[in-house]
Amino acid sequence: MANHEHISGSFADELEGVKNKLLEMGGLAEQQIKMAIEALNNDDKDVSKEVISRDDLVNELEVNIDEEASRIMALRQPAASDLRLVISVTKISTDLERIGDEAVKIARQVKILRQEPRSRTNYAEIKMIGERVSNMLRAALDAFTRLDPQAALGVKIEDKHVDDDFAAALDNMRVLMAEDASVIKSILCEIWVLKALERIGDHACNIAEQVIFLDKGIDVRHFSSAELRDLLAS
């Protein structure tokens, strides 16, 4: 009995350790988003370089998490909820790595935009959508920590607002390019940034879906918000 309890305790510690690494990775990804937008808004090449250099830390954590998850799968052969947790951790780490990549894409636009005239947008849409997707990521990670499927559903619903804001921003930027050809290059860079932010929102949604999978044991990647409400109400 004592040996069984020791093994069970060790397994629990391993699961907690891989979860903590995932949350560390999430914190780094969230910082990258904020720093990338800060670098853009302040024309700060040093901060943009910091975002790019930090991506190695995110990538390293993804590799470590995958290795640890693979080891747990091979040696512990987890079942039921523990198996779902290990699967979800690996999928979430992939989304976090891709969020880091999108932040790097934003940071790399700083060098180009510093050499171009600033458009009349003053990055208003970028700052607004950037804040929204940062909040979505934080909410998705909090939902994972607390295993809160209702909070995860809130992330899914918020993504619709991000998509609407993204579409409205594109319409506005098309008008600006038509009115002033001198800002076309800078506007195109802003559109690239907005697309990166929109993709970050999508990845935050993917994380939220993994929370619901953890709770319900059902793959909800292709569920509508209405279908998710019905599932969580059942």
C-alpha positions as CSV (number, residue, x, y, z in Angstrom):
1,M,0.0,0.0,0.0
2,A,2.8,2.4,0.9
3,N,4.6,1.8,-2.4
4,H,1.3,2.3,-4.3
5,E,0.7,5.6,-2.5
6,H,4.3,6.6,-3.3
7,I,3.8,5.9,-7.0
8,S,0.5,7.7,-7.1
9,G,2.0,10.7,-5.3
10,S,4.9,10.8,-7.8
11,F,2.5,10.6,-10.7
12,A,0.5,13.5,-9.3
13,D,3.7,15.5,-8.9
14,E,4.6,14.8,-12.5
15,L,1.3,16.0,-13.8
16,E,1.5,19.1,-11.6
17,G,5.0,19.8,-12.9
18,V,4.0,19.6,-16.6
19,K,1.0,21.8,-15.9
20,N,3.2,24.4,-14.2
21,K,5.6,24.4,-17.2
22,L,2.6,25.0,-19.4
23,L,1.4,28.0,-17.4
24,E,5.0,29.4,-17.4
25,M,4.9,29.1,-21.2
26,G,1.5,30.8,-21.2
27,G,2.9,33.7,-19.2
28,L,5.8,34.1,-21.6
29,A,3.5,34.1,-24.6
30,E,1.2,36.7,-23.0
31,Q,4.3,38.9,-22.3
32,Q,5.4,38.6,-25.9
33,I,2.0,39.9,-27.1
34,K,2.1,42.9,-24.8
35,M,5.7,43.7,-25.6
36,A,5.2,43.4,-29.3
37,I,2.3,45.9,-29.3
38,E,4.3,48.2,-27.0
39,A,7.3,48.0,-29.4
40,L,5.0,48.9,-32.3
41,N,3.2,51.8,-30.5
42,N,6.5,53.3,-29.3
43,D,8.6,52.6,-32.4
44,D,10.9,50.7,-30.0
45,K,13.4,48.5,-31.9
46,D,15.0,47.3,-28.6
47,V,11.7,45.9,-27.3
48,S,10.9,44.3,-30.6
49,K,14.3,42.5,-30.6
50,E,13.6,41.3,-27.0
51,V,10.3,39.8,-28.2
52,I,12.1,38.0,-31.0
53,S,14.9,36.7,-28.7
54,R,12.4,35.5,-26.1
55,D,10.8,33.2,-28.6
56,D,13.6,30.7,-28.0
57,L,12.4,30.4,-24.4
58,V,8.9,29.6,-25.5
59,N,10.1,27.1,-28.1
60,E,12.3,25.4,-25.5
61,L,9.4,25.1,-23.1
62,E,7.3,23.5,-25.8
63,V,10.0,20.9,-26.4
64,N,10.4,20.2,-22.7
65,I,6.6,19.8,-22.2
66,D,6.3,17.5,-25.2
67,E,9.2,15.3,-23.9
68,E,7.7,15.2,-20.4
69,A,4.2,14.4,-21.7
70,S,5.7,11.6,-23.9
71,R,7.5,10.2,-20.9
72,I,4.4,10.2,-18.8
73,M,2.4,8.5,-21.6
74,A,5.0,5.8,-22.0
75,L,5.8,5.1,-18.4
76,R,2.6,5.9,-16.5
77,Q,0.1,4.9,-19.2
78,P,-2.5,7.3,-17.8
79,A,-6.2,6.6,-18.2
80,A,-9.4,8.6,-18.2
81,S,-9.1,12.2,-17.0
82,D,-5.3,12.0,-16.5
83,L,-4.9,10.9,-20.2
84,R,-7.1,13.8,-21.3
85,L,-4.9,16.2,-19.3
86,V,-1.7,15.0,-20.9
87,I,-3.2,15.2,-24.4
88,S,-4.6,18.7,-23.7
89,V,-1.2,19.9,-22.3
90,T,0.6,18.9,-25.5
91,K,-2.1,20.6,-27.7
92,I,-2.1,23.8,-25.6
93,S,1.6,24.0,-25.7
94,T,1.5,23.9,-29.5
95,D,-1.0,26.8,-29.5
96,L,1.2,28.8,-27.1
97,E,4.2,28.2,-29.3
98,R,2.2,29.5,-32.3
99,I,1.1,32.5,-30.3
100,G,4.7,33.3,-29.7
101,D,5.4,33.0,-33.4
102,E,2.6,35.5,-34.1
103,A,4.0,37.9,-31.6
104,V,7.4,37.7,-33.3
105,K,5.6,38.5,-36.6
106,I,4.3,41.7,-35.0
107,A,7.7,42.6,-33.6
108,R,9.3,42.2,-37.0
109,Q,7.0,44.8,-38.5
110,V,8.5,47.5,-36.1
111,K,11.6,47.9,-38.2
112,I,9.6,48.4,-41.4
113,L,7.0,50.8,-39.8
114,R,9.7,52.9,-38.2
115,Q,10.8,53.9,-41.7
116,E,7.3,54.7,-43.0
117,P,5.0,57.6,-42.3
118,R,2.6,56.8,-39.5
119,S,-1.0,56.4,-40.7
120,R,-4.0,58.2,-39.2
121,T,-5.0,55.0,-37.4
122,N,-2.4,55.7,-34.8
123,Y,-2.6,51.9,-34.3
124,A,-6.0,52.3,-32.5
125,E,-7.4,49.1,-33.9
126,I,-4.2,47.2,-33.2
127,K,-4.2,48.4,-29.6
128,M,-7.9,47.5,-29.1
129,I,-7.7,44.1,-30.7
130,G,-4.4,43.4,-29.0
131,E,-5.9,44.0,-25.6
132,R,-8.8,41.8,-26.4
133,V,-6.7,38.8,-27.5
134,S,-4.4,39.3,-24.6
135,N,-7.4,39.1,-22.3
136,M,-8.7,36.0,-24.1
137,L,-5.4,34.2,-23.7
138,R,-5.3,35.1,-20.0
139,A,-8.9,33.9,-19.5
140,A,-8.2,30.7,-21.4
141,L,-5.2,29.9,-19.2
142,D,-7.2,30.8,-16.1
143,A,-10.0,28.5,-17.2
144,F,-7.4,25.7,-17.7
145,T,-6.0,26.3,-14.2
146,R,-9.5,26.2,-12.6
147,L,-10.9,23.7,-15.0
148,D,-13.8,26.1,-15.7
149,P,-15.7,25.2,-18.9
150,Q,-18.0,28.2,-18.5
151,A,-15.1,30.6,-18.6
152,A,-13.7,28.7,-21.6
153,L,-17.1,29.3,-23.3
154,G,-16.7,33.0,-22.6
155,V,-13.4,32.9,-24.6
156,K,-15.1,31.3,-27.5
157,I,-17.8,34.0,-27.5
158,E,-15.3,36.8,-27.3
159,D,-13.5,35.5,-30.4
160,K,-16.6,36.4,-32.4
161,H,-16.2,40.1,-31.3
162,V,-12.5,40.0,-32.3
163,D,-13.4,38.7,-35.8
164,D,-16.0,41.5,-36.1
165,D,-13.4,44.1,-35.0
166,F,-10.9,42.7,-37.4
167,A,-13.3,42.9,-40.3
168,A,-14.2,46.5,-39.4
169,A,-10.5,47.5,-39.1
170,L,-9.8,46.0,-42.6
171,D,-12.6,48.1,-44.1
172,N,-11.2,51.2,-42.4
173,M,-7.7,50.6,-43.7
174,R,-8.9,50.0,-47.3
175,V,-10.5,53.5,-47.2
176,L,-7.3,55.0,-45.8
177,M,-5.2,53.4,-48.6
178,A,-7.6,54.7,-51.2
179,E,-7.4,58.2,-49.8
180,D,-3.6,58.4,-49.4
181,A,-1.3,56.3,-51.4
182,S,1.7,57.4,-49.4
183,V,0.6,55.2,-46.4
184,I,-0.1,52.1,-48.4
185,K,3.1,50.3,-47.2
186,S,2.5,51.2,-43.6
187,I,-1.2,50.2,-43.7
188,L,-0.2,46.9,-45.3
189,C,2.1,46.3,-42.3
190,E,-0.7,47.2,-39.9
191,I,-3.0,44.7,-41.7
192,W,-0.3,42.0,-41.2
193,V,-0.2,42.9,-37.5
194,L,-4.0,42.7,-37.2
195,K,-4.0,39.3,-38.9
196,A,-1.4,38.0,-36.4
197,L,-3.6,39.3,-33.6
198,E,-6.7,37.6,-35.1
199,R,-4.7,34.3,-35.2
200,I,-3.7,34.8,-31.6
201,G,-7.4,35.0,-30.8
202,D,-8.0,31.7,-32.7
203,H,-5.2,30.0,-30.7
204,A,-6.7,31.3,-27.4
205,C,-10.0,29.7,-28.6
206,N,-8.2,26.4,-29.2
207,I,-7.0,26.5,-25.6
208,A,-10.5,27.1,-24.3
209,E,-11.7,24.2,-26.3
210,Q,-9.2,22.0,-24.6
211,V,-10.6,23.1,-21.2
212,I,-14.0,21.9,-22.3
213,F,-12.5,18.6,-23.6
214,L,-10.9,18.1,-20.2
215,D,-14.1,18.6,-18.4
216,K,-16.5,16.8,-20.7
217,G,-14.3,14.4,-22.5
218,I,-15.7,15.5,-25.8
219,D,-13.9,17.1,-28.8
220,V,-15.7,20.4,-29.3
221,R,-13.4,21.9,-32.0
222,H,-16.2,22.2,-34.5
223,F,-19.0,23.0,-32.0
224,S,-20.9,26.3,-32.4
225,S,-21.3,28.6,-29.3
226,A,-24.9,27.5,-29.1
227,E,-24.0,23.8,-29.2
228,L,-21.4,24.5,-26.5
229,R,-24.0,26.2,-24.3
230,D,-26.2,23.2,-24.6
231,L,-23.4,20.8,-23.8
232,L,-22.4,22.7,-20.7
233,A,-26.0,23.0,-19.6
234,S,-26.5,19.2,-19.7
